[in-house]
Amino acid sequence: MNDNEIEITTEYIPLGQFLKLSGCIDTGGAAKFFLQEKKVVINGEPDNRRGRKLYPGDKVKVEGFEVFTVVKR
């Protein structure tokens, strides 16, 4: 599989936290600005809401980074 898997232990993870966990941003506070400047596609649909809930199985493509898959630990 080419995707990078991001493991979560909760039911879901907000997009802002996901970006930090995946290494796309350094701090949660950077999420708002990051999402204004970079294109994020979740399961084929563009989305830039920091609070967007990501669930296991969701595929997240981040402009300038790779495709990530959310998985449950």
N, C-alpha and C positions, 0 to 999 in steps of 0.2 A: 504494500500500500504506500502511495506517495504522500498521503496526508500526514500531518503531525497531529497526534492525538493529545488533547488537553483533558486530563482527568479531573472530574469533580466528585465530591463526596455527598453533595446536596442534590435536591431534586432538580434545581436549575441554577444558572449563574447569570447575573446581569452582564450585558455586553461590555460595560465599562470595566468591571472586574475581570472579565475574560481577556480583554486587551492587555491588562497588566500581567495576568497569569501566563499569557502566551508570549510575553516579552516584547510586544509591539510598542508598549509605552512603559515608562519607568514608575509613574505614580498614577493613582486613580484620578487625581485632579487634572491630569493631562488629557483625559478621555474626551472631554467636551471639545477641545481645540483640535485634537487628532481627528475626531469624527467630522469636523467642519472642513478639514483639508484632504482627508483620504476617503476613498470609496470602499465601503464594506458591503459585501453581498452575502446574505444568509439564505441558504437553501435556494439560491437562484434569484432572490429578491433583494434589491438594494434597501438598506436600512441604516439610519445614522442615530438611532435613539440609544442613549447610554443605558437606559433601564430595560431595554429589550431583553426578555428572558430567553436564554439559550438552554435547550434540553439535550440530554444524551441523544446522539444520532444527528444533531444539527451540523451542517457543514458551513464553515465561515471562511470566506475568501477576503483577505485584507490587502488592499492596494500596496504594493511595495514589499509584501511579505508572501507567505505561502497560503495554502489552503489548510485549515485546521478542522479537525473533527472533535466534537465534544463527546466524551465517553464517561460512563459512571464507573467509579472504582468499586 
